[in-house]
Amino acid sequence: MISTSEEPQPWAVPTVSVSIGGGPAQTCRVTREPDGTLRLAITSFAMVGVDATLLWTQNGRGFSIEGTVVPEPANSIPGVYLRVDETAGGIERRRNQRVAVHVPVVVVLRSGHLFPGRTMNLSIGGAHVVVDLDEVGDDALMTLAEELTRGGQVTVELLLQDGPVDLTCQVGGGGDEPGDVRLLFVEVAPQTRSRIGAFLRTV
């Protein structure tokens, strides 16, 4: 597993990608409240008790965590509030630990273009994916650079040992090369989450 001494601090970056209850990803600002809760600067309704997944890039590293929606405190700033457990000032509750593992993938852009690649790391909530550029022509490379951008949505086929998994993803950030991206899984079915989790326990 990837380890780092740096604490995940979603409130320290300009924006994060968040998926509430497995729904569509949204981009928002996060504020840490005095009581340790996180306030998401979004106005959409979120049912109390539902899980939310956050994905962001911090100092060039990808992080993802999960929290639970809690009631909005009285006389507070409007937003969606999340509760996460704290350990030594960091966020640890059900943290999506990313495992360094190469899994074959196929990235499907909204235009329908297909690009094979592999994961560099993988968690239940997202993945760092690199597209294989060796066989990509100039026109396809331009399409990749135009469509695989931060905030965009793509489909990824993850080729697990027990069969393929299709995932809807939001692009959370990228590296220096086209096709080097960090993805947040959105609208993930419970069975799919279980399959990914079971796979990660074997590597």
C-alpha positions in Angstrom: 0.0 0.0 0.0 1.1 3.6 -0.5 2.0 5.3 2.6 2.8 9.0 3.3 3.5 11.1 6.3 1.4 13.9 4.8 -2.0 14.2 6.4 -5.0 14.4 4.0 -6.4 17.9 4.4 -9.3 18.5 1.9 -9.9 22.0 3.4 -6.4 23.0 2.4 -7.0 22.8 -1.4 -9.1 25.1 -3.6 -11.7 22.5 -4.5 -12.5 18.8 -4.2 -14.7 16.4 -6.1 -17.5 14.9 -4.0 -20.0 12.1 -4.6 -22.9 11.8 -2.1 -24.6 8.5 -1.8 -22.9 7.2 -4.9 -24.5 10.0 -7.0 -23.0 12.3 -9.6 -19.8 14.0 -8.6 -19.7 17.7 -7.8 -16.9 20.2 -7.4 -16.9 22.3 -4.2 -14.8 23.9 -1.5 -14.4 22.2 1.9 -14.1 24.0 5.3 -13.1 22.3 8.5 -15.4 23.4 11.4 -14.3 23.8 15.0 -16.0 20.6 16.0 -14.1 18.6 13.4 -16.9 18.3 10.9 -16.3 19.2 7.3 -18.7 21.6 5.5 -19.1 21.2 1.8 -20.0 24.4 0.0 -22.9 22.9 -1.9 -26.6 23.6 -1.6 -28.1 20.4 -2.9 -30.0 18.2 -0.5 -28.2 15.3 1.2 -30.0 12.9 3.4 -28.5 12.5 6.9 -26.6 9.2 7.4 -25.6 8.9 3.7 -22.0 8.3 2.9 -20.0 10.8 0.8 -16.7 10.2 -1.0 -14.2 13.1 -1.5 -11.3 13.0 -4.0 -8.6 15.7 -4.4 -5.0 16.4 -5.2 -2.7 17.7 -2.5 0.9 18.6 -3.3 0.8 16.3 -6.3 -0.6 13.3 -4.5 -4.1 11.9 -4.8 -6.2 11.5 -1.7 -9.7 10.1 -1.2 -11.8 9.8 2.0 -15.3 8.9 3.0 -17.5 10.6 5.6 -21.2 10.5 6.7 -23.6 13.3 6.2 -24.8 14.8 9.6 -27.5 17.3 10.4 -26.6 20.9 9.7 -25.8 22.6 13.0 -28.1 25.3 14.3 -27.3 28.9 13.1 -24.6 27.6 10.8 -23.5 28.5 7.3 -25.6 26.6 4.8 -24.0 23.5 3.2 -23.6 19.8 3.6 -21.8 18.7 6.7 -19.8 15.5 7.1 -18.6 13.7 10.2 -15.2 11.8 10.0 -13.2 10.3 12.8 -10.0 12.0 13.7 -6.6 10.4 14.5 -3.7 12.7 15.4 -5.5 15.6 13.6 -5.9 13.7 10.3 -8.8 12.0 8.7 -9.1 8.3 9.1 -12.8 7.2 9.0 -13.1 4.5 6.3 -10.3 6.1 4.5 -10.0 4.7 1.0 -6.5 3.4 1.2 -5.0 3.3 -2.2 -3.1 0.2 -3.2 -0.2 0.3 -5.7 -1.4 -2.2 -8.3 -1.4 -2.4 -12.1 -4.8 -3.4 -13.4 -5.7 -3.3 -17.1 -8.3 -0.7 -17.9 -10.1 0.7 -21.0 -11.0 4.4 -20.8 -14.1 5.4 -22.8 -14.5 9.1 -23.6 -17.8 10.8 -24.0 -17.1 10.8 -27.8 -16.9 7.0 -27.8 -13.1 6.8 -28.3 -11.5 3.9 -26.4 -8.0 4.1 -24.9 -6.4 1.1 -23.1 -4.2 1.7 -20.1 -3.6 0.5 -16.5 -4.0 1.7 -13.0 -1.1 2.9 -11.0 -3.0 2.7 -7.8 -6.6 1.7 -6.9 -9.1 2.1 -4.1 -12.8 1.5 -3.6 -13.4 5.2 -4.3 -11.1 5.9 -7.2 -7.9 5.2 -9.2 -4.8 6.8 -10.7 -4.9 5.7 -14.3 -2.4 6.0 -17.1 -3.3 5.5 -20.7 -1.0 3.6 -23.0 0.2 6.2 -25.5 2.4 3.9 -27.6 -0.3 3.1 -30.1 -2.1 6.5 -30.0 -2.0 8.6 -33.1 -1.8 12.4 -33.3 -5.6 12.9 -33.8 -6.5 10.5 -31.0 -4.0 12.1 -28.7 -5.6 15.5 -29.4 -9.0 14.0 -28.6 -7.6 12.5 -25.4 -6.2 15.9 -24.3 -9.4 17.7 -25.1 -11.8 15.3 -23.4 -9.9 13.8 -20.5 -9.8 17.0 -18.4 -10.4 17.9 -14.8 -14.2 17.8 -14.0 -15.0 15.8 -17.1 -16.8 12.5 -16.9 -15.6 9.2 -18.5 -16.4 5.5 -18.3 -13.7 3.1 -17.3 -13.7 -0.7 -17.8 -11.7 -2.2 -15.0 -10.4 -5.7 -15.9 -10.5 -7.5 -12.5 -9.5 -11.2 -12.1 -13.2 -12.2 -11.8 -14.3 -10.2 -14.8 -14.7 -6.7 -16.1 -16.3 -3.8 -14.1 -17.7 -0.8 -15.8 -17.4 2.4 -13.7 -18.6 6.0 -14.3 -15.8 8.3 -13.2 -15.1 12.0 -12.8 -11.7 13.3 -13.6 -10.2 14.8 -10.4 -6.8 15.9 -11.7 -4.0 14.9 -14.0 -0.3 14.6 -14.4 2.1 16.2 -16.9 1.3 13.7 -19.8 -2.1 13.3 -21.6 -3.9 10.3 -20.2 -2.3 10.5 -16.7 -5.4 11.1 -14.5 -6.9 10.6 -11.1 -10.4 9.4 -11.2 -13.3 9.4 -8.7 -15.8 6.6 -9.1 -19.4 7.8 -9.0 -22.7 6.0 -8.9 -21.0 2.8 -7.8 -23.3 -0.2 -7.2 -22.8 -2.0 -3.8 -22.0 -5.2 -5.6 -19.3 -3.4 -7.6 -17.8 -1.9 -4.5 -17.7 -5.3 -2.9 -15.9 -6.8 -5.9 -13.3 -4.1 -5.9 -12.8 -4.4 -2.2 -12.5 -8.2 -2.4 -9.9 -7.8 -5.2 -7.8 -5.2 -3.2 -7.7 -7.6 -0.2 -5.9 -10.1 -2.5 -3.0 -7.9 -3.6 
